[in-house]
Amino acid sequence: MSARNSNANKAAARERLREERERQAKKDRARRQLVVAGSTVAILAIAGGVGFAVVQANKPSHWEAAKDVKSVTAPKNTSGTNGTTVVIGKPEAKKTLELYEDSRCPICATFEQKVGATIQQDVDAGKYKIKYIGATFIDNSDNGEGSKNALSALGAALDVSPEAFTEYKTALYSAQHHPSESDDKFADDGALLEIADSVDALKGNAEFKKNVENGTFDAWAMKMSATFDNSSVQGTPTLRMDGKTVTAEGSDNAPQTVPEYEAAIAKALAG
């Protein structure tokens, strides 16, 4: 091989090596750019995810949003601002017994189970009317929703009729259906609808079912709850007549037996 050919071959080999190095350098630059771009997208995605999570965390809950609703859909058979005046009984009854209850309250359940029938007999006889004020404070103590959800469902029952409301309230407080205070059973629409099947006026009632599932009266329930919060009542059950608290003799608590109740209500009616 001549020196000329040898030098030419060496030059060609060096050129091929240079070109290969340039191609590899381009590949390396492209790979780094892809890695940087991918990392940027990942960072943006993470930042976006964190931002979304922060926004979601700061959004008001459904019930908080319902609390702020200005235009409230109130059930039928109500009156007053936002329909928060609920009076059950004969219009001609001269006395009105205010009844403050929380649907999850175990003491309210005991009260209703023992004294509820007597109250209903008195109301039917026209001795007095019942003004119902629903509370939801038990939800606040355990971040639950059952008190609010049950109050909304009671609104759906009231929309059917005062009788349906009364019967449904009795069913919610019954020994068969009422949960322990720590059990947020009433947060489940299905549980509320199942209990409603024990009330003739509500069983198979498509409008009632729709109102429960759609939360038609959720905002109303929050306004009703605010009525309780703005009262001076500290717990449930609380009974008041003519501005005076009705209690068992020698106690600061609501009567828990029929004899106690009859004695207390007779005194209140005479007062």
Secondary structure in CASP SS format (residue, H / E / C, confidence):
PFRMAT SS
TARGET T0000
AUTHOR 0000-0000-0000
METHOD secondary structure of the structure
MODEL  1
M C 1.00
S C 1.00
A H 1.00
R H 1.00
N H 1.00
S H 1.00
N H 1.00
A H 1.00
N H 1.00
K H 1.00
A H 1.00
A H 1.00
A H 1.00
R H 1.00
E H 1.00
R H 1.00
L H 1.00
R H 1.00
E H 1.00
E H 1.00
R H 1.00
E H 1.00
R H 1.00
Q H 1.00
A H 1.00
K H 1.00
K H 1.00
D H 1.00
R H 1.00
A H 1.00
R H 1.00
R H 1.00
Q H 1.00
L H 1.00
V H 1.00
V H 1.00
A H 1.00
G H 1.00
S H 1.00
T H 1.00
V H 1.00
A H 1.00
I H 1.00
L H 1.00
A H 1.00
I H 1.00
A H 1.00
G H 1.00
G H 1.00
V H 1.00
G H 1.00
F H 1.00
A H 1.00
V H 1.00
V H 1.00
Q H 1.00
A H 1.00
N H 1.00
K C 1.00
P C 1.00
S C 1.00
H H 1.00
W H 1.00
E H 1.00
A H 1.00
A H 1.00
K H 1.00
D C 1.00
V C 1.00
K C 1.00
S C 1.00
V C 1.00
T C 1.00
A C 1.00
P C 1.00
K C 1.00
N C 1.00
T C 1.00
S E 1.00
G C 1.00
T H 1.00
N H 1.00
G H 1.00
T C 1.00
T E 1.00
V E 1.00
V E 1.00
I E 1.00
G C 1.00
K C 1.00
P C 1.00
E C 1.00
A C 1.00
K C 1.00
K C 1.00
T E 1.00
L E 1.00
E E 1.00
L E 1.00
Y E 1.00
E E 1.00
D E 1.00
S C 1.00
R C 1.00
C C 1.00
P H 1.00
I H 1.00
C H 1.00
A H 1.00
T H 1.00
F H 1.00
E H 1.00
Q H 1.00
K H 1.00
V H 1.00
G H 1.00
A H 1.00
T H 1.00
I H 1.00
Q H 1.00
Q H 1.00
D H 1.00
V H 1.00
D H 1.00
A C 1.00
G C 1.00
K C 1.00
Y C 1.00
K E 1.00
I E 1.00
K E 1.00
Y E 1.00
I E 1.00
G E 1.00
A E 1.00
T C 1.00
F H 1.00
I H 1.00
D H 1.00
N H 1.00
S H 1.00
D H 1.00
N C 1.00
G C 1.00
E C 1.00
G H 1.00
S H 1.00
K H 1.00
N H 1.00
A H 1.00
L H 1.00
S H 1.00
A H 1.00
L H 1.00
G H 1.00
A H 1.00
A H 1.00
L H 1.00
D H 1.00
V H 1.00
S C 1.00
P H 1.00
E H 1.00
A H 1.00
F H 1.00
T H 1.00
E H 1.00
Y H 1.00
K H 1.00
T H 1.00
A H 1.00
L H 1.00
Y H 1.00
S C 1.00
A C 1.00
Q C 1.00
H C 1.00
H C 1.00
P C 1.00
S C 1.00
E C 1.00
S C 1.00
D C 1.00
D C 1.00
K H 1.00
F H 1.00
A H 1.00
D C 1.00
D H 1.00
G H 1.00
A H 1.00
L H 1.00
L H 1.00
E H 1.00
I H 1.00
A H 1.00
D C 1.00
S C 1.00
V C 1.00
D C 1.00
A C 1.00
L C 1.00
K C 1.00
G C 1.00
N C 1.00
A H 1.00
E H 1.00
F H 1.00
K H 1.00
K H 1.00
N H 1.00
V H 1.00
E H 1.00
N H 1.00
G C 1.00
T C 1.00
F C 1.00
D H 1.00
A H 1.00
W H 1.00
A H 1.00
M H 1.00
K H 1.00
M H 1.00
S H 1.00
A H 1.00
T H 1.00
F H 1.00
D H 1.00
N C 1.00
S C 1.00
S C 1.00
V C 1.00
Q C 1.00
G C 1.00
T C 1.00
P C 1.00
T E 1.00
L E 1.00
R E 1.00
M E 1.00
D C 1.00
G C 1.00
K E 1.00
T E 1.00
V C 1.00
T C 1.00
A C 1.00
E C 1.00
G C 1.00
S C 1.00
D C 1.00
N C 1.00
A C 1.00
P C 1.00
Q C 1.00
T C 1.00
V H 1.00
P H 1.00
E H 1.00
Y H 1.00
E H 1.00
A H 1.00
A H 1.00
I H 1.00
A H 1.00
K H 1.00
A H 1.00
L H 1.00
A H 1.00
G C 1.00
END
